[in-house]
Amino acid sequence: MSTIHDPRYIQLITELVNARIGRSITQATLAQKLGQHQSYVAKVEGLERRLDVIELFDWLQGLDYKPHEFFEDIGWFPREGKVTPLPIKGQVIEANNGVFQQLVWEGQIKEVFLQGITTEQYLRVENYMSTLFASLNTSRPQLKNRDAIAQALEFAVNELPDLNPSDIYQHIAYRIYIREYKQSKPEQSWVRAGGEAIELFIERRYASVLKLHGITIKALLSAKAKAEVLREMGLTGQVGDSKLDLAFYGDYEGRNVIFGGVHSKASLAERVSDDVPCSEAMIRRGLISFLYTFDSKSFPPPAGDLVNRGELGSNEQPSDKRRYIEQHGSFDACFSYNLRTIPSPEYTPSGKRIFVCSLKPQDDIFPSQVIAAWERYKQTL
């Protein structure tokens, strides 16, 4: 492969073009700063002429773009000691029953296999997310970050029904957000907005089907909302006020009755142990307590292979997080949307199980389990 057709080089030139346009600099103006004709800039940007390293630094100077900031922004240099492998825009390789997503990490290409999708599907989702997340960089974006992420997830799971939902979350939504979001440190922004986005995603995903059975699912996006729900449950002062993410209400004789809730987690590295006291207190009061997770966890380069295997271990070698469900029964059930998660056997010491689910409506048992829980709870009223 010649340098000019290397996907890393294409990414570099694409970013230079974006930087020029973003700074409202014309090709003619840049050419004048470089002491060249406009055709020189046009040929470089059109991949008709190769830019050497000296020219690259002159080019960045012409754009008033500090070299280390440029390479940090495109994911080639670590930012604060850590660099996230980022997808090269428009670059995937078609394979048997899937595609290889092309990521760049410290100037190296890393590949992740995404099973069950085509190049056309991937590019459609990437284009949608790129546009949506880039819109957050305006001074007055129309959407909050959490709403944009939730919207992106909903679009992707509908467009890519055969792809592992956890891979959609980690390798597509997360990585494209880190690549596109520029207003603040994207990793920190994702931590803040990503968790709330999952709550919104869950609420929007299941609201209509649960409503048919007289059930309302409500995302608890503020400390006030979380505290109010714990008060309704009779748990005020017994557990931390921020340890529940969504609440279930059932319509019983014309009034809304709270009967449980959901602890939502992108990954179980998010200190799921912090949710255990609240969940166990809910269970003691006869309320349903579900754990909903993408079980998203992979190990990055240089040592890791980026395969998203999750954190629940196996039946033979269970992690502490698996024991919370199967051994201790700290949650009534765990619904994992990582298809690499190993489900629980039919019988466990606690009687509580880990279910592995697709987000295809016909394969997703979460709503039916919520409906069954409400029917059981009504018998106690």
Contacts in CASP RR format, 6 or more apart in sequence:
PFRMAT RR
TARGET T0000
AUTHOR 0000-0000-0000
METHOD contacts of the structure
MODEL  1
MSTIHDPRYIQLITELVNARIGRSITQATLAQKLGQHQSYVAKVEGLERR
LDVIELFDWLQGLDYKPHEFFEDIGWFPREGKVTPLPIKGQVIEANNGVF
QQLVWEGQIKEVFLQGITTEQYLRVENYMSTLFASLNTSRPQLKNRDAIA
QALEFAVNELPDLNPSDIYQHIAYRIYIREYKQSKPEQSWVRAGGEAIEL
FIERRYASVLKLHGITIKALLSAKAKAEVLREMGLTGQVGDSKLDLAFYG
DYEGRNVIFGGVHSKASLAERVSDDVPCSEAMIRRGLISFLYTFDSKSFP
PPAGDLVNRGELGSNEQPSDKRRYIEQHGSFDACFSYNLRTIPSPEYTPS
GKRIFVCSLKPQDDIFPSQVIAAWERYKQTL
3 9 0 8 1.000
3 50 0 8 1.000
4 47 0 8 1.000
4 50 0 8 1.000
5 47 0 8 1.000
7 88 0 8 1.000
7 91 0 8 1.000
7 102 0 8 1.000
7 104 0 8 1.000
7 109 0 8 1.000
8 88 0 8 1.000
8 104 0 8 1.000
8 107 0 8 1.000
8 109 0 8 1.000
9 50 0 8 1.000
10 47 0 8 1.000
10 88 0 8 1.000
10 91 0 8 1.000
11 74 0 8 1.000
11 88 0 8 1.000
11 89 0 8 1.000
11 91 0 8 1.000
11 104 0 8 1.000
12 56 0 8 1.000
12 74 0 8 1.000
13 44 0 8 1.000
13 45 0 8 1.000
13 46 0 8 1.000
13 47 0 8 1.000
13 51 0 8 1.000
14 89 0 8 1.000
15 70 0 8 1.000
15 73 0 8 1.000
15 74 0 8 1.000
16 45 0 8 1.000
16 59 0 8 1.000
16 60 0 8 1.000
16 63 0 8 1.000
17 45 0 8 1.000
19 63 0 8 1.000
19 65 0 8 1.000
19 70 0 8 1.000
20 27 0 8 1.000
20 30 0 8 1.000
20 63 0 8 1.000
23 63 0 8 1.000
23 64 0 8 1.000
25 63 0 8 1.000
27 38 0 8 1.000
27 41 0 8 1.000
27 42 0 8 1.000
27 45 0 8 1.000
28 38 0 8 1.000
30 41 0 8 1.000
30 59 0 8 1.000
30 62 0 8 1.000
30 63 0 8 1.000
31 37 0 8 1.000
31 38 0 8 1.000
31 40 0 8 1.000
31 41 0 8 1.000
33 61 0 8 1.000
33 62 0 8 1.000
34 40 0 8 1.000
34 41 0 8 1.000
34 58 0 8 1.000
34 59 0 8 1.000
34 62 0 8 1.000
40 49 0 8 1.000
43 49 0 8 1.000
44 50 0 8 1.000
44 51 0 8 1.000
44 55 0 8 1.000
44 59 0 8 1.000
51 59 0 8 1.000
57 67 0 8 1.000
60 66 0 8 1.000
60 67 0 8 1.000
60 70 0 8 1.000
68 77 0 8 1.000
71 77 0 8 1.000
72 78 0 8 1.000
72 79 0 8 1.000
73 182 0 8 1.000
74 86 0 8 1.000
74 104 0 8 1.000
75 83 0 8 1.000
75 84 0 8 1.000
75 86 0 8 1.000
75 104 0 8 1.000
75 105 0 8 1.000
75 106 0 8 1.000
75 107 0 8 1.000
75 179 0 8 1.000
76 83 0 8 1.000
76 104 0 8 1.000
76 106 0 8 1.000
76 107 0 8 1.000
77 83 0 8 1.000
77 106 0 8 1.000
78 106 0 8 1.000
79 185 0 8 1.000
82 187 0 8 1.000
83 105 0 8 1.000
83 106 0 8 1.000
84 105 0 8 1.000
84 175 0 8 1.000
84 178 0 8 1.000
84 187 0 8 1.000
84 300 0 8 1.000
85 103 0 8 1.000
85 104 0 8 1.000
85 105 0 8 1.000
85 110 0 8 1.000
85 175 0 8 1.000
85 300 0 8 1.000
85 301 0 8 1.000
85 306 0 8 1.000
86 103 0 8 1.000
86 104 0 8 1.000
86 105 0 8 1.000
86 175 0 8 1.000
86 178 0 8 1.000
86 179 0 8 1.000
87 101 0 8 1.000
87 102 0 8 1.000
87 103 0 8 1.000
87 126 0 8 1.000
87 171 0 8 1.000
87 172 0 8 1.000
87 175 0 8 1.000
87 176 0 8 1.000
87 179 0 8 1.000
88 102 0 8 1.000
88 103 0 8 1.000
88 104 0 8 1.000
88 109 0 8 1.000
89 126 0 8 1.000
89 130 0 8 1.000
89 179 0 8 1.000
90 123 0 8 1.000
90 126 0 8 1.000
91 101 0 8 1.000
91 102 0 8 1.000
92 99 0 8 1.000
92 100 0 8 1.000
92 101 0 8 1.000
92 102 0 8 1.000
92 114 0 8 1.000
92 119 0 8 1.000
92 122 0 8 1.000
92 123 0 8 1.000
93 99 0 8 1.000
93 100 0 8 1.000
93 102 0 8 1.000
93 111 0 8 1.000
94 118 0 8 1.000
94 119 0 8 1.000
95 113 0 8 1.000
97 115 0 8 1.000
97 116 0 8 1.000
98 113 0 8 1.000
98 114 0 8 1.000
98 115 0 8 1.000
98 116 0 8 1.000
98 117 0 8 1.000
98 118 0 8 1.000
99 113 0 8 1.000
99 114 0 8 1.000
99 117 0 8 1.000
99 118 0 8 1.000
99 119 0 8 1.000
99 122 0 8 1.000
100 111 0 8 1.000
100 112 0 8 1.000
100 113 0 8 1.000
100 114 0 8 1.000
101 111 0 8 1.000
101 112 0 8 1.000
101 113 0 8 1.000
101 114 0 8 1.000
101 122 0 8 1.000
101 171 0 8 1.000
101 172 0 8 1.000
102 109 0 8 1.000
102 110 0 8 1.000
102 111 0 8 1.000
103 109 0 8 1.000
103 110 0 8 1.000
103 111 0 8 1.000
103 112 0 8 1.000
103 175 0 8 1.000
103 306 0 8 1.000
104 110 0 8 1.000
105 300 0 8 1.000
105 301 0 8 1.000
106 301 0 8 1.000
108 301 0 8 1.000
110 301 0 8 1.000
110 306 0 8 1.000
112 167 0 8 1.000
112 171 0 8 1.000
112 306 0 8 1.000
112 307 0 8 1.000
114 122 0 8 1.000
114 163 0 8 1.000
114 167 0 8 1.000
114 171 0 8 1.000
114 172 0 8 1.000
115 162 0 8 1.000
115 163 0 8 1.000
115 164 0 8 1.000
116 160 0 8 1.000
116 162 0 8 1.000
116 163 0 8 1.000
117 160 0 8 1.000
117 162 0 8 1.000
117 163 0 8 1.000
121 159 0 8 1.000
121 160 0 8 1.000
122 160 0 8 1.000
122 172 0 8 1.000
124 159 0 8 1.000
125 155 0 8 1.000
125 156 0 8 1.000
125 159 0 8 1.000
125 160 0 8 1.000
125 172 0 8 1.000
126 172 0 8 1.000
126 176 0 8 1.000
128 152 0 8 1.000
128 155 0 8 1.000
128 156 0 8 1.000
128 159 0 8 1.000
129 152 0 8 1.000
129 155 0 8 1.000
129 156 0 8 1.000
129 172 0 8 1.000
129 173 0 8 1.000
129 176 0 8 1.000
129 177 0 8 1.000
129 180 0 8 1.000
130 176 0 8 1.000
130 179 0 8 1.000
130 180 0 8 1.000
132 143 0 8 1.000
132 148 0 8 1.000
132 151 0 8 1.000
132 152 0 8 1.000
133 148 0 8 1.000
133 152 0 8 1.000
133 176 0 8 1.000
133 177 0 8 1.000
133 180 0 8 1.000
133 181 0 8 1.000
134 180 0 8 1.000
135 141 0 8 1.000
135 142 0 8 1.000
135 143 0 8 1.000
135 148 0 8 1.000
136 143 0 8 1.000
136 145 0 8 1.000
136 148 0 8 1.000
136 180 0 8 1.000
136 181 0 8 1.000
136 183 0 8 1.000
137 180 0 8 1.000
137 181 0 8 1.000
137 182 0 8 1.000
137 183 0 8 1.000
141 148 0 8 1.000
143 151 0 8 1.000
144 193 0 8 1.000
145 181 0 8 1.000
145 189 0 8 1.000
145 192 0 8 1.000
145 193 0 8 1.000
145 194 0 8 1.000
145 197 0 8 1.000
146 193 0 8 1.000
146 194 0 8 1.000
146 195 0 8 1.000
146 196 0 8 1.000
146 197 0 8 1.000
146 200 0 8 1.000
146 221 0 8 1.000
147 197 0 8 1.000
147 200 0 8 1.000
148 197 0 8 1.000
149 173 0 8 1.000
149 177 0 8 1.000
149 190 0 8 1.000
149 193 0 8 1.000
149 194 0 8 1.000
149 197 0 8 1.000
150 197 0 8 1.000
150 198 0 8 1.000
150 200 0 8 1.000
150 201 0 8 1.000
150 204 0 8 1.000
152 173 0 8 1.000
152 176 0 8 1.000
152 177 0 8 1.000
153 168 0 8 1.000
153 169 0 8 1.000
153 173 0 8 1.000
153 197 0 8 1.000
153 198 0 8 1.000
153 201 0 8 1.000
154 201 0 8 1.000
154 204 0 8 1.000
154 205 0 8 1.000
156 168 0 8 1.000
156 172 0 8 1.000
156 173 0 8 1.000
157 165 0 8 1.000
157 168 0 8 1.000
157 359 0 8 1.000
160 168 0 8 1.000
161 358 0 8 1.000
161 359 0 8 1.000
161 360 0 8 1.000
164 308 0 8 1.000
164 338 0 8 1.000
164 339 0 8 1.000
164 340 0 8 1.000
165 294 0 8 1.000
165 337 0 8 1.000
165 338 0 8 1.000
165 339 0 8 1.000
165 358 0 8 1.000
165 359 0 8 1.000
166 294 0 8 1.000
166 295 0 8 1.000
166 296 0 8 1.000
166 308 0 8 1.000
166 310 0 8 1.000
166 336 0 8 1.000
166 337 0 8 1.000
166 338 0 8 1.000
166 339 0 8 1.000
166 340 0 8 1.000
167 308 0 8 1.000
169 266 0 8 1.000
169 294 0 8 1.000
169 296 0 8 1.000
169 337 0 8 1.000
170 294 0 8 1.000
170 296 0 8 1.000
170 298 0 8 1.000
170 308 0 8 1.000
171 306 0 8 1.000
171 308 0 8 1.000
174 190 0 8 1.000
174 296 0 8 1.000
177 186 0 8 1.000
177 189 0 8 1.000
177 190 0 8 1.000
178 186 0 8 1.000
178 187 0 8 1.000
178 190 0 8 1.000
179 186 0 8 1.000
181 189 0 8 1.000
181 190 0 8 1.000
183 189 0 8 1.000
194 266 0 8 1.000
195 264 0 8 1.000
195 266 0 8 1.000
196 219 0 8 1.000
196 221 0 8 1.000
198 245 0 8 1.000
198 264 0 8 1.000
198 265 0 8 1.000
198 266 0 8 1.000
198 294 0 8 1.000
199 219 0 8 1.000
199 220 0 8 1.000
199 221 0 8 1.000
199 245 0 8 1.000
199 246 0 8 1.000
199 264 0 8 1.000
200 219 0 8 1.000
200 221 0 8 1.000
202 217 0 8 1.000
202 219 0 8 1.000
202 246 0 8 1.000
202 262 0 8 1.000
202 264 0 8 1.000
202 292 0 8 1.000
203 217 0 8 1.000
203 218 0 8 1.000
203 219 0 8 1.000
203 246 0 8 1.000
205 359 0 8 1.000
206 217 0 8 1.000
206 366 0 8 1.000
206 367 0 8 1.000
206 370 0 8 1.000
207 216 0 8 1.000
207 217 0 8 1.000
209 361 0 8 1.000
209 367 0 8 1.000
210 216 0 8 1.000
210 217 0 8 1.000
210 367 0 8 1.000
210 370 0 8 1.000
210 371 0 8 1.000
213 371 0 8 1.000
213 374 0 8 1.000
214 250 0 8 1.000
214 251 0 8 1.000
214 374 0 8 1.000
215 248 0 8 1.000
215 249 0 8 1.000
215 250 0 8 1.000
215 251 0 8 1.000
215 370 0 8 1.000
215 371 0 8 1.000
215 374 0 8 1.000
216 248 0 8 1.000
216 249 0 8 1.000
216 250 0 8 1.000
216 251 0 8 1.000
216 256 0 8 1.000
217 246 0 8 1.000
217 247 0 8 1.000
217 248 0 8 1.000
217 249 0 8 1.000
217 262 0 8 1.000
217 370 0 8 1.000
218 225 0 8 1.000
218 246 0 8 1.000
218 247 0 8 1.000
218 248 0 8 1.000
218 249 0 8 1.000
219 245 0 8 1.000
219 246 0 8 1.000
220 226 0 8 1.000
220 229 0 8 1.000
220 244 0 8 1.000
220 245 0 8 1.000
220 246 0 8 1.000
220 247 0 8 1.000
223 241 0 8 1.000
223 242 0 8 1.000
226 241 0 8 1.000
226 242 0 8 1.000
226 243 0 8 1.000
226 244 0 8 1.000
227 236 0 8 1.000
227 241 0 8 1.000
229 244 0 8 1.000
229 247 0 8 1.000
229 258 0 8 1.000
230 236 0 8 1.000
230 237 0 8 1.000
230 238 0 8 1.000
230 239 0 8 1.000
230 240 0 8 1.000
230 241 0 8 1.000
230 244 0 8 1.000
230 278 0 8 1.000
232 247 0 8 1.000
232 258 0 8 1.000
233 258 0 8 1.000
233 260 0 8 1.000
233 282 0 8 1.000
233 285 0 8 1.000
233 287 0 8 1.000
234 285 0 8 1.000
235 278 0 8 1.000
235 281 0 8 1.000
235 282 0 8 1.000
235 285 0 8 1.000
238 281 0 8 1.000
239 277 0 8 1.000
239 278 0 8 1.000
239 281 0 8 1.000
240 277 0 8 1.000
240 278 0 8 1.000
243 263 0 8 1.000
243 274 0 8 1.000
243 275 0 8 1.000
243 277 0 8 1.000
243 278 0 8 1.000
244 261 0 8 1.000
244 262 0 8 1.000
244 263 0 8 1.000
244 275 0 8 1.000
244 278 0 8 1.000
244 282 0 8 1.000
245 261 0 8 1.000
245 262 0 8 1.000
245 263 0 8 1.000
245 264 0 8 1.000
246 261 0 8 1.000
246 262 0 8 1.000
246 264 0 8 1.000
247 258 0 8 1.000
247 260 0 8 1.000
247 261 0 8 1.000
247 262 0 8 1.000
248 258 0 8 1.000
248 259 0 8 1.000
248 260 0 8 1.000
248 261 0 8 1.000
248 262 0 8 1.000
248 288 0 8 1.000
248 370 0 8 1.000
248 373 0 8 1.000
248 374 0 8 1.000
249 256 0 8 1.000
249 257 0 8 1.000
249 258 0 8 1.000
249 259 0 8 1.000
250 256 0 8 1.000
250 257 0 8 1.000
250 258 0 8 1.000
250 259 0 8 1.000
250 374 0 8 1.000
251 257 0 8 1.000
252 378 0 8 1.000
252 381 0 8 1.000
257 377 0 8 1.000
257 381 0 8 1.000
258 287 0 8 1.000
259 287 0 8 1.000
259 288 0 8 1.000
259 373 0 8 1.000
259 374 0 8 1.000
259 377 0 8 1.000
260 282 0 8 1.000
260 287 0 8 1.000
260 288 0 8 1.000
260 289 0 8 1.000
260 373 0 8 1.000
261 282 0 8 1.000
261 287 0 8 1.000
261 288 0 8 1.000
261 289 0 8 1.000
261 290 0 8 1.000
262 290 0 8 1.000
262 291 0 8 1.000
262 292 0 8 1.000
263 272 0 8 1.000
263 275 0 8 1.000
263 278 0 8 1.000
263 279 0 8 1.000
263 289 0 8 1.000
263 290 0 8 1.000
263 291 0 8 1.000
263 292 0 8 1.000
263 331 0 8 1.000
264 292 0 8 1.000
264 293 0 8 1.000
265 272 0 8 1.000
265 275 0 8 1.000
265 291 0 8 1.000
265 292 0 8 1.000
265 293 0 8 1.000
265 294 0 8 1.000
266 293 0 8 1.000
266 294 0 8 1.000
266 296 0 8 1.000
267 293 0 8 1.000
267 294 0 8 1.000
267 295 0 8 1.000
267 296 0 8 1.000
267 297 0 8 1.000
267 310 0 8 1.000
267 311 0 8 1.000
268 293 0 8 1.000
268 295 0 8 1.000
268 297 0 8 1.000
268 310 0 8 1.000
268 311 0 8 1.000
268 312 0 8 1.000
268 321 0 8 1.000
269 297 0 8 1.000
269 311 0 8 1.000
272 291 0 8 1.000
272 293 0 8 1.000
272 321 0 8 1.000
272 324 0 8 1.000
273 320 0 8 1.000
273 324 0 8 1.000
275 291 0 8 1.000
276 324 0 8 1.000
276 330 0 8 1.000
278 289 0 8 1.000
279 289 0 8 1.000
279 291 0 8 1.000
279 330 0 8 1.000
279 331 0 8 1.000
280 289 0 8 1.000
280 330 0 8 1.000
282 288 0 8 1.000
282 289 0 8 1.000
283 289 0 8 1.000
283 329 0 8 1.000
283 330 0 8 1.000
283 332 0 8 1.000
286 377 0 8 1.000
286 380 0 8 1.000
287 377 0 8 1.000
288 332 0 8 1.000
288 370 0 8 1.000
288 373 0 8 1.000
288 377 0 8 1.000
289 331 0 8 1.000
289 332 0 8 1.000
290 331 0 8 1.000
290 332 0 8 1.000
290 333 0 8 1.000
290 334 0 8 1.000
290 335 0 8 1.000
290 366 0 8 1.000
290 369 0 8 1.000
290 370 0 8 1.000
291 325 0 8 1.000
291 331 0 8 1.000
291 333 0 8 1.000
291 334 0 8 1.000
291 335 0 8 1.000
292 334 0 8 1.000
292 335 0 8 1.000
292 337 0 8 1.000
292 366 0 8 1.000
293 334 0 8 1.000
293 335 0 8 1.000
293 336 0 8 1.000
293 337 0 8 1.000
293 338 0 8 1.000
294 336 0 8 1.000
294 337 0 8 1.000
294 338 0 8 1.000
295 310 0 8 1.000
295 311 0 8 1.000
295 312 0 8 1.000
295 336 0 8 1.000
295 337 0 8 1.000
295 338 0 8 1.000
295 341 0 8 1.000
296 308 0 8 1.000
296 310 0 8 1.000
296 338 0 8 1.000
297 308 0 8 1.000
297 309 0 8 1.000
297 310 0 8 1.000
297 311 0 8 1.000
298 304 0 8 1.000
298 305 0 8 1.000
298 306 0 8 1.000
298 307 0 8 1.000
298 308 0 8 1.000
298 309 0 8 1.000
298 310 0 8 1.000
299 305 0 8 1.000
299 306 0 8 1.000
300 306 0 8 1.000
307 340 0 8 1.000
308 338 0 8 1.000
308 340 0 8 1.000
309 338 0 8 1.000
309 340 0 8 1.000
310 338 0 8 1.000
310 340 0 8 1.000
310 341 0 8 1.000
311 319 0 8 1.000
311 321 0 8 1.000
312 318 0 8 1.000
312 319 0 8 1.000
312 321 0 8 1.000
312 322 0 8 1.000
312 334 0 8 1.000
312 336 0 8 1.000
312 341 0 8 1.000
312 342 0 8 1.000
312 354 0 8 1.000
313 319 0 8 1.000
313 321 0 8 1.000
313 322 0 8 1.000
313 342 0 8 1.000
314 342 0 8 1.000
315 342 0 8 1.000
315 344 0 8 1.000
315 345 0 8 1.000
318 326 0 8 1.000
318 327 0 8 1.000
322 354 0 8 1.000
324 330 0 8 1.000
324 331 0 8 1.000
325 331 0 8 1.000
325 333 0 8 1.000
325 334 0 8 1.000
325 344 0 8 1.000
325 348 0 8 1.000
325 350 0 8 1.000
325 352 0 8 1.000
325 353 0 8 1.000
325 354 0 8 1.000
326 344 0 8 1.000
326 348 0 8 1.000
326 349 0 8 1.000
326 350 0 8 1.000
326 351 0 8 1.000
326 352 0 8 1.000
326 353 0 8 1.000
326 354 0 8 1.000
327 348 0 8 1.000
327 349 0 8 1.000
327 350 0 8 1.000
328 350 0 8 1.000
329 350 0 8 1.000
329 351 0 8 1.000
329 352 0 8 1.000
331 352 0 8 1.000
332 352 0 8 1.000
332 373 0 8 1.000
333 352 0 8 1.000
333 353 0 8 1.000
333 354 0 8 1.000
333 355 0 8 1.000
333 369 0 8 1.000
334 352 0 8 1.000
334 353 0 8 1.000
334 354 0 8 1.000
334 355 0 8 1.000
335 355 0 8 1.000
335 357 0 8 1.000
335 365 0 8 1.000
335 366 0 8 1.000
335 369 0 8 1.000
336 343 0 8 1.000
336 354 0 8 1.000
336 355 0 8 1.000
336 356 0 8 1.000
336 357 0 8 1.000
337 357 0 8 1.000
337 358 0 8 1.000
337 359 0 8 1.000
338 356 0 8 1.000
339 356 0 8 1.000
339 358 0 8 1.000
341 354 0 8 1.000
341 356 0 8 1.000
342 354 0 8 1.000
342 356 0 8 1.000
343 353 0 8 1.000
343 354 0 8 1.000
343 355 0 8 1.000
343 356 0 8 1.000
344 352 0 8 1.000
344 353 0 8 1.000
344 354 0 8 1.000
344 355 0 8 1.000
345 353 0 8 1.000
346 353 0 8 1.000
355 365 0 8 1.000
355 369 0 8 1.000
357 363 0 8 1.000
357 364 0 8 1.000
357 365 0 8 1.000
357 366 0 8 1.000
358 364 0 8 1.000
END
